[in-house]
Amino acid sequence: MNSLVTGLSRAWRHAGLVLFWVMASSLPAAEEADLNRETPDDLTELSLEELINVEITSVSRKEEPIFKAPSAVTIVTGNDIRRSGATSIPEALRMVPGLDVAQVNAHDWAISSRGFNDLFANKLLVLMDGRSVYTPLFSGVFWDVQDTMLEDIERIEVIRGPGATLWGANAVNGVINIITKGARDTQGLLANAGGGTEERGFANLRYGGQLAENTHYRVYTKYFNRDDTVTPSGDDSNDAWSMARTGFRADYEQDWINTLTFQGDLYYGDLDDTYIVPTLTPPYTSVVDEPAHVSGGNGLARWTHHFSEEADLQLQLYYDRTERNTSLIDEARNTVDLDLQHRFPILERHEVIWGLGYRFAHDDQSGNNFALSFDPTDRSTHLYSSFLQTEWDLLEDLVELTLGSKFEHNDYTGFEVQPGARLTWTPNDRNTVWGAVSRAVRTPSRVEDDGRVLNTVTPGPPLTAVSLFGNNSFESEELTAYELGYRVKAHAQVSVDVATFYNDYDSLRSFESGSPFLENNPPPPHVVVPFEAVNDMTAETYGAEVALEYRPLDWWRWRASYTYLRMQLHLPDGSPDTISESAEGTSPHNQAGLRTSIDLPWNVQLDLTGRYVDSLPTYGIPAYVTMDARLGWRPNDRLEVAVVGQNLLDDQHPEFRSSFITVPAAEIQRAFYAKLSIKF
Amino acid sequence: MPHCLPSTQPAPGRSPALWHAGGWRRTAGWGLLLAGLLAPSLGAEPPRHQYEVKAALLHSFTKFVQWPEACLQDAPYPFVIGILGKDPFGTRIDLVLDGKTAQGRPILIRRVDSIEAVGSCHIVFFGAMEPEREQRALKRLGDLPVLTIGESDTFVERGGAIQFIRVQNRVHFRINLQATGDAGLRIDPNLLKVASEILQAPHSNKHSE
């Protein structure tokens, strides 16, 4: 479960060796039958002319990256991240065509693809080295705590559209898989440090070494301190933060047959945090700005056994703990996840992957307050999942069909089935056409099941509090997605990737008013007007994502992207819900990006990235254009100096606002930093 | 002028991974059995894995390329094939080339971690890696007597010597004579006859990291 291409590779393929192996070894006839052909003719005895006429089997996806992938995939490499000047994973994700990355304040981001963006965006699944990092609390991601040593990231694979067939619930609008390098590829000492206007100071240190011939390890530690964003009038927003993190990874590789990986991280962060919370006493609103603390850790073990190039088994176990202590939420969460995947070929052009998974999560919400509460305060959930996927090479490498489904059982809605079918047609090495129809669901989050969120207080009389309530009969949100894409290498220097989609959503979350009731606690007595989470909204969204790459010269590369999105949300006639349809205006209709990377003489690299993001009418945020620039100088392999400017085209601009919980409006400022790296 | 870096020490033979081979055989056998049952008209000559064929081609190339005398004088030393970047062969190359010789000496397959270490190889196969890294490695090897072989899209345009391409489920190759010339390698015309494409134009590699 390493990646998306490998995800789409592995994921579309790791699965089942035990069964297979047992079957194979219990069938001596099979062994013998194959002994005859087992002495393979010695290929080296063939002449050159004969060799180039030997027919080869179809290529496995591992060797054949995203060009033939049957979905909208983008890969951000470690090198892309370095050259972008990004200092966080959300910043790195800004490079991905079709993703909508909006910074809410210094430590909060709203990230989604294909619409429905929100601070609590809930349709994107995010994994780090196979570990799910979205929180079942609201089915979204706390981006402030998702980090690692950026230099150790091998790549970030982003699938837009449903990945539910393999990845399971919540992979509705996309999957982001962050994959770090193997320990073997991070040997030696790497140290860097820097600082600037928003990045007030940061330092990263990693050391990689060898324990035995096939066993490598690395340890890292990092720290950063980031400045406040500003309010529209230019004052500090009181959201500065700092975080320290340390971790390790060790890999044992027995040739190519068995791989064992152990890895883990620990982190701690202090955040300045401000909320505006309605209250029952005058002035009926209060500004809470208490420091928040976040901490957590995880440990993961993974064993991969390769039976052959086409068959492998992977077993993975991880434990993850997160704690979030703010004036609104006081949560501790523990997760244990066990995952098995097996991939093997059957028949000549047919591959099967299957997998089993179990996840246990326990959370404890000890911070119940009038603004946000849960009943019960602690809860355990069990998630059982399995998937089966088959891939047929229907026509000599030209047409490939992938069929599969995920079967899941969760504590909220019971069984969920998420099937999908994908077809690729690759008439030649330069063109790929793919299409897909799939179903995905977004299962209820904890807050939708048993949470309570205060929305507004009106002084009255009577004194009234409008609160949003979770609902035990809240169902999963459903998507049927239709996708069509085309990739072409028009020329050695030009490639184009177009993905289009039509998404049909049903049972989306909306709110239904309940019967008002009187509540005495907390005082003073007040009338509560409840709005319960129900599944009454439907939607259609459609759009296109275009990415173009042009490499006129070895040392000059251009990348451009354009994303178009339309969303139509529908509530039933007479619905009292005035919130949910506003999601139409929280994702930009148009986004465009242009990036140029130039290798100048004397080992100087220049990267310029511009982006345009359309307005967000719901929040009254205007469209903006901005630009990042990075100038790096690498006099040799050991030393690098870089100067980075971010959001250069204006003093400050807003990118997003928070929804359910009110956070003061914050704007993102122009920033500069410098960084020095050494490597031994 | 091409010059030779200090040559590799004679290395102990690599033992082929028996476990792996067994697993592969079992898998192949089972697949074949099923194929036999369900598709009786399967063709007589089963297709080979592309990396078996590519391993054999690496061996074959050694018969058509002349390295400078200076690089081959250390007679008991092995002929070194380096694999840089992600190794796509697995154990296939070890099995196919087990016990084979090249230019009269035993073949040593070496997985190379760093660009610095590839200079002592006679052949360097470029597995998957970041384009910038590939470019740096090609630049570094530019005029060393090393036959560079790769698979990335414009490998020979960017200064590589031989690039494998896939043509109708067969492995063919393109060749860059400018690169082999710079490296001081002499190419037998019989190799050129079989190549899908021969590049003569000068390549540019002056700008890179």
HADDOCK unambig.tbl for C-alpha pairs under 7 A between the chains (distance, minus, plus):
assign (segid A and resid 24 and name CA) (segid B and resid 26 and name CA) 6.34 0.50 0.50
assign (segid A and resid 24 and name CA) (segid B and resid 30 and name CA) 6.30 0.50 0.50
assign (segid A and resid 30 and name CA) (segid B and resid 29 and name CA) 5.57 0.50 0.50
assign (segid A and resid 30 and name CA) (segid B and resid 30 and name CA) 5.58 0.50 0.50
assign (segid A and resid 30 and name CA) (segid B and resid 33 and name CA) 6.21 0.50 0.50
assign (segid A and resid 31 and name CA) (segid B and resid 26 and name CA) 6.11 0.50 0.50
assign (segid A and resid 31 and name CA) (segid B and resid 29 and name CA) 5.92 0.50 0.50
assign (segid A and resid 33 and name CA) (segid B and resid 29 and name CA) 6.85 0.50 0.50
assign (segid A and resid 34 and name CA) (segid B and resid 29 and name CA) 4.83 0.50 0.50
assign (segid A and resid 43 and name CA) (segid B and resid 56 and name CA) 5.84 0.50 0.50
assign (segid A and resid 44 and name CA) (segid B and resid 56 and name CA) 5.00 0.50 0.50
assign (segid A and resid 44 and name CA) (segid B and resid 59 and name CA) 6.80 0.50 0.50
assign (segid A and resid 44 and name CA) (segid B and resid 60 and name CA) 6.93 0.50 0.50
assign (segid A and resid 48 and name CA) (segid B and resid 60 and name CA) 6.29 0.50 0.50
assign (segid A and resid 49 and name CA) (segid B and resid 194 and name CA) 6.64 0.50 0.50
assign (segid A and resid 51 and name CA) (segid B and resid 53 and name CA) 6.76 0.50 0.50
assign (segid A and resid 51 and name CA) (segid B and resid 57 and name CA) 6.88 0.50 0.50
assign (segid A and resid 52 and name CA) (segid B and resid 170 and name CA) 6.11 0.50 0.50
assign (segid A and resid 52 and name CA) (segid B and resid 171 and name CA) 5.44 0.50 0.50
assign (segid A and resid 52 and name CA) (segid B and resid 172 and name CA) 5.62 0.50 0.50
assign (segid A and resid 53 and name CA) (segid B and resid 170 and name CA) 5.98 0.50 0.50
assign (segid A and resid 54 and name CA) (segid B and resid 170 and name CA) 6.07 0.50 0.50
assign (segid A and resid 55 and name CA) (segid B and resid 47 and name CA) 4.87 0.50 0.50
assign (segid A and resid 55 and name CA) (segid B and resid 48 and name CA) 6.26 0.50 0.50
assign (segid A and resid 55 and name CA) (segid B and resid 169 and name CA) 5.62 0.50 0.50
assign (segid A and resid 55 and name CA) (segid B and resid 170 and name CA) 5.14 0.50 0.50
assign (segid A and resid 56 and name CA) (segid B and resid 47 and name CA) 4.76 0.50 0.50
assign (segid A and resid 56 and name CA) (segid B and resid 48 and name CA) 4.66 0.50 0.50
assign (segid A and resid 56 and name CA) (segid B and resid 49 and name CA) 5.29 0.50 0.50
assign (segid A and resid 56 and name CA) (segid B and resid 50 and name CA) 5.07 0.50 0.50
assign (segid A and resid 56 and name CA) (segid B and resid 169 and name CA) 5.47 0.50 0.50
assign (segid A and resid 56 and name CA) (segid B and resid 170 and name CA) 5.77 0.50 0.50
assign (segid A and resid 57 and name CA) (segid B and resid 47 and name CA) 5.34 0.50 0.50
assign (segid A and resid 57 and name CA) (segid B and resid 48 and name CA) 5.78 0.50 0.50
assign (segid A and resid 57 and name CA) (segid B and resid 49 and name CA) 5.33 0.50 0.50
assign (segid A and resid 57 and name CA) (segid B and resid 50 and name CA) 6.48 0.50 0.50
assign (segid A and resid 256 and name CA) (segid B and resid 90 and name CA) 5.87 0.50 0.50
assign (segid A and resid 257 and name CA) (segid B and resid 20 and name CA) 6.00 0.50 0.50
assign (segid A and resid 307 and name CA) (segid B and resid 20 and name CA) 6.00 0.50 0.50
assign (segid A and resid 307 and name CA) (segid B and resid 23 and name CA) 4.82 0.50 0.50
assign (segid A and resid 307 and name CA) (segid B and resid 24 and name CA) 5.63 0.50 0.50
assign (segid A and resid 308 and name CA) (segid B and resid 20 and name CA) 6.77 0.50 0.50
assign (segid A and resid 308 and name CA) (segid B and resid 23 and name CA) 6.50 0.50 0.50
assign (segid A and resid 308 and name CA) (segid B and resid 24 and name CA) 4.83 0.50 0.50
assign (segid A and resid 346 and name CA) (segid B and resid 31 and name CA) 5.21 0.50 0.50
assign (segid A and resid 347 and name CA) (segid B and resid 31 and name CA) 5.12 0.50 0.50
assign (segid A and resid 347 and name CA) (segid B and resid 32 and name CA) 6.85 0.50 0.50
assign (segid A and resid 347 and name CA) (segid B and resid 34 and name CA) 6.04 0.50 0.50
assign (segid A and resid 347 and name CA) (segid B and resid 35 and name CA) 4.99 0.50 0.50
assign (segid A and resid 348 and name CA) (segid B and resid 31 and name CA) 6.85 0.50 0.50
assign (segid A and resid 348 and name CA) (segid B and resid 35 and name CA) 6.57 0.50 0.50
assign (segid A and resid 492 and name CA) (segid B and resid 154 and name CA) 6.89 0.50 0.50
assign (segid A and resid 555 and name CA) (segid B and resid 207 and name CA) 5.83 0.50 0.50
assign (segid A and resid 555 and name CA) (segid B and resid 208 and name CA) 6.02 0.50 0.50
assign (segid A and resid 599 and name CA) (segid B and resid 207 and name CA) 6.61 0.50 0.50
assign (segid A and resid 599 and name CA) (segid B and resid 208 and name CA) 6.07 0.50 0.50
assign (segid A and resid 599 and name CA) (segid B and resid 209 and name CA) 6.62 0.50 0.50
assign (segid A and resid 600 and name CA) (segid B and resid 207 and name CA) 6.92 0.50 0.50
assign (segid A and resid 601 and name CA) (segid B and resid 207 and name CA) 6.30 0.50 0.50
assign (segid A and resid 603 and name CA) (segid B and resid 209 and name CA) 5.40 0.50 0.50
